[in-house]
Amino acid sequence: MEQNDDNGETLNDLERLRKHDEEILNDANYEHPNLTGWEKHRRKRSIRKTKKLFRAIDILFALSQNACPYVNKDNIKTINVQSNIVYDRSLSSVCKLDFYRTKSDEKQPAIILIHGGGFSAGDKKYRKGRSQFFALHGFSVFCVNYGLAPQYTFPDPLKHIVAAANFIYDNADVYNIDRERIFVGGDSAGAYYAAMMGAFNCSDKLKSAFGFSPKFKVFGALLNCGIYDMRTVLDTRYPFGLSNGVVLSMTGVKPVDFDTYKYRDVCVPSELVGKDYPPTFVIYSDNDIFCRGQGDVMLDVLNENGVYNEYFSARYSGSNHCFSLTWNGDDAAAANELLLSFAKRLAEDKIKLK
């Protein structure tokens, strides 16, 4: 087990990160080596705007996201935290995770927690509160970092997450977890990758396409305000020209080129759901500025395939994208309690599955 110091972004790091991003953007052709200078400029501008937006969101909401109301000065002492564990030494600067677990001798169910950030931003340090929440309720949590755009586009980040999952599976005895009860969960872009992890349960199609796969069947999926249907993204007008930046960040191709994208048939979670998809909990909001309509699409395909699912749909207009992460308000409280209830009942075999 290898650990490094935390080098995540802070306000003082933003200028350094901006320069680093520019260097990467200057080298990124997004699989189109013959782009004109103007087109390269437009693509870099889209990625730059998307990255800035999601970084700003993380910084603005960092305190509220990590101020988990379930944590107090007494119970926080029961949580053992191991930070920056390298799960793939071939890419040690990127492939790190944080491990949270209460002090217990019993094997616990595990949750692989995947942060969001528009595929171009985000960091595991912004999900400390979420990780503590699950740890205090009997789950071992592995909060994962993975490659971000523009340096890494699909399927590289998914490959990183699968590598993390297999590292966790291989070291189940080290971390004292139940190999048969490994959940995946995430928010926004992280929910997309969690949904893709669930899709590996359904067939060997993804393994054939990518050459990698998890060593286990995902036990349950915990999806929070994610992207599951790329067509909905392409057909929606987003503020700030966000669809261009998000699609470019994820795939490396422009939205107009998506239908001819080489991974088109293996990158849309809602099209990959089958009867063996894991039991799933979906949090969503009809007022979601970024992912409106995505929850309904995912629930429809889960139901069409007879996959057990539960969900929470925001009731109030103020509950926007990933509203439950900031813990505040009736919607956030209800969503988190129901999510936790689902995960605990599933882990304890209290949900009757077909």
N, C-alpha and C positions, 0 to 999 in steps of 0.2 A: 504494500500500500504506500503510495507516494503522495506527498502533500507539498503545496507551494503556498507562498504568501498571496493574499488577495490583491490583485492588480486591477480590479474593476474600475469603471469610469466614475469620476467625481466631477464637480463643477470646475475644479482646477485642471482637470485632465482634458477638458473639451477641446481646447485649441490643439493640443497634441493629437487627439483623436481625429480632429478635422483634417489636419495635414496628412495623417496616415490614410484616411479615407480618400483624399484627393489622389494620393499616389496609386492606390488600388484602382480608383475610377479611371485614371489615365491609362491603365494597362488593360482595362476590361472592355472587350469587344462584344461580349455576350453572344458568342458563337457566330458572329457576323463579321468576318475579317475585312470586308470591303465597304464598311460603312463610311459615309461622307463625314467630313469634319463637323458639319452642322448636326447631323443625326447623332454623332457621338456626344456632342454638346447637350442635345436635348435629353438623351438618356442619362447622362451624368447628372443633369439638373433634376430629373425626376427622382433618381435614387437619393440625391443629396437632400431634397425636400422631405422625402419620406423618412430618411434616417434622422433628420433634425426633429421632425414632428414626434416620432416615437421616443427619441431620447428625452425630449422636453417633457413628455407625458410621464416617463419614469421618474425624472427628477422632481417634477411638481408633486407627484403623488407618492414619492418614496416613503415619507413618514407615515402617511395614513395606511398605505398597503402593509407596512411592517409593524404597525401598532395593533397587533392581534388582541382583541378584547378578552380572549380566553387565557391570555398569559398574565401572570402576576409574579410578584417578587418571590413567592414561595415555589410555585410549580415550575418556574423556569429553571430552577436548580435541578429538576429531575430530567431535563433534556440534555442528552449528550450530543454534541455537535462536532463533526470532523469536516473541516473545510478544505476545498481545493484538492480533492483526491483525483489523481490523474487516471482516467479510465482507458485511454489510448495513448501509449507513450510515443507513438509515431507522430502525434500531433498534440504534444503536451501543453502547448500554449493555449489551445482552444478547448480540448476535451477534458474538462474538469467537472466534478460534481461535489455538492455538499451533502453530508449525511446527518440526518436528525433521528434520534430515537430516545425514548424514555428509558431509564435504567430498569431493565427487566431481564430475567433469565429465560423467559418464554420466547419461542419463535413467534414473530409477528408477521402479519401481511405487510406487503411493501407497496409503496406508490412511487412511480417514476414521474416526477413533476417537471413539466417543460414550460419555460417562460415564453411569453409573447413578445411582440415588438415589431410587427410589420415585416418580418423576415430579415430585417436589416439592423435591428437594435435590440436592446434588452439584455438582462443579466440575471443570473440566479440570485444575486444579492437582493434583488427587489422582490423576491418571493420567500423571504425569511419568515414573515408572518404566516403565510400559507403553510409553510413547512412545519412551523411550530404548532399550528392548529391541528394538523393531522397527527403529529407526533404525540401530542398530549392526549389524543384519543385512541392510542394503541397501534398506530401504524409506524413502520420504519419508512422514512422519506428520503429519496435520492433526488435532489434538486439539480438539474442538469444544464450545463452550458453546451452550446453547439455552434457550428460555423454560421456566420452571418454574411449577408450580401453587403457589398458586391463581390467580396472575395470568394464566397461560397454560395452556389445556387443549387437548386434541386438536381439530383437527389443527394448531394453531399451532406447537407444537414441531417437528412433522414438516416444516412449511413452512420453519422456520428451518434445519433440517438440509439440506433440499433446496437452499435458497439457498446454504448453505456449499458443498455439492457442486458447484453450478453455478459459484460463484466459483472454486473450485479448478480445475474443468475449463477455464474461460475463461482462467485464468492459468497453465495447464500449462507454457507456455514460460518464464514468469517463475520458476517453481519447479523447472523442468527435470524434469518427471515425464512418464511415459508415459500419455497419455490413454486408451489402450486397456486399461490395467491398473490400474484404480482399485477397491480393495477398500472394503468397509464393515465395521466391527467395533464391538462394544460389549459391555457387561456389564449384567445386570439390566435396568432400564428402557432403558439404552443398547442392549442386545441386542434389545429390542423394536423400537426405532426402526431399528436396522440391518436387522432382519428385514423391516420395512415398506419400507425402501429397496430391498431385493431384490425385493419384490413388484411394484415398478414395472416390472421386466423382463418381467412375464408378460402384461400387457394394458394397454389404455388406460383401464380401469375407474377406477383411482385418479385419473388425470389429469382425467377427466370429473367425478369427484366433488369434487375439491379445486380444480381450476383451476391446478395447478402440477405439475411433474414434473422429474426429473433430465434433463439434456441428453445423458446417456450410459447405456449398460447397465452395471450393476454387474458387475464382473469376478469377485468372490468375496465371500462373507459369512463373517465370523468371529464366532460367537455364543457368549457366555459366560453361562450361568445366567440366561437371559432368560425373559420372559413371552411366549408365542406363542399361547396358547389361553385366552381370557377365561372360557370356560365352566368350565375347571378351577379358575380363581381363585374363581369364584362358588360352586363346589361344595365348596370346601375351607375348613375352619375354621382360621383363622390366629390366632396369639397377638396380644394387644393390640388386637383388633378391626381388624386391619390391612387386611383386604379392603375394608372401607368406605372407609378413607382412601386406599388405592391406586387404587381404581376412581374415586372422586371426583376424585383428583388428576389422573388420566389423562383422564377424559371430562367431568367436571363434573356427572355424574348419579350417583345412588345405585345400588348393585348391583341392587336390585329393579326399577329402571327401565331396566336395560341392554337388554333385548330390544326396547324401543320407542325406544331412543336413535337419533337421526337418522343417525349414522354407523355404526350397528351392522354393516352389511354390508361396510364398507370399513376396519375397524379391527382385525381379527383376522388376524395374519399366517398362521397355520396354515390358514386358509380361503382364502387368496389365492395359495398356492403353485401354480404350473403348471410345465409342462415346460421353460420358459425361465428358471426361477429359477436364480440363479447357483450354481455349486459352493460347498458350504458345509461349514464345520467347526463342530461343536457340542460345547461343554463343559457337562457337567451333573453333578448329584449326586442320588442317590435320597434323601439325607438333608437336602436343601436345605429350610431352614425357611420360605423365602419362595416358592420356585419348584419345589417337588417335583412331578414328573410332566410338567413342561413340555418337557424335553428329549426324552422318549419321544414325545410328541405331534408335535413338529417333525420328528424323524427318520422317523416313520411316514409323514407326508405327503410328505416329500422322496422317500422310497423309492417310495411309491405313484405319484409323478409321474416317476419315473426320473431324479431329480436326483442328480448325483454328490455324495456326502458322505462325510466321515470324522468320527469323534467320539472323545471320551474321557469315560468315565463313572467318577466317583470310586470308589475301591476301599475306602476306609477311612471309618469312621463319623465321624471327626473332621473330614472334609472337607465343609464346609457351603457356604452361599451364596457364590458367587464366590471359592472357595477358592484359585484360581490367582493371584489378584491380590496376595496377600501373599507369594508365592514360596516359602513354607516347607513342607517335607515332600515325601514321594515323589510324592504325587498332584499337587501343584502343579508340581513339576519335570517330571513326565511330560506333564501337560496342556500346559504351555508349550512344551516341545520338539516335541511332535506338532503343535501349532497352528502353530508356526513352520515346521516341515517341510512341512506342507500348503501354507502361503502361498508358500513359496519354490518348491516344485515346481510349483504352479499358475502362478506368475509366469514360470517358466522353461519352460513348456509341457511339463513332464515327467509330467503326469497325462493319461492317455488318456481323453478325453471322447467320448461317443457323438455 
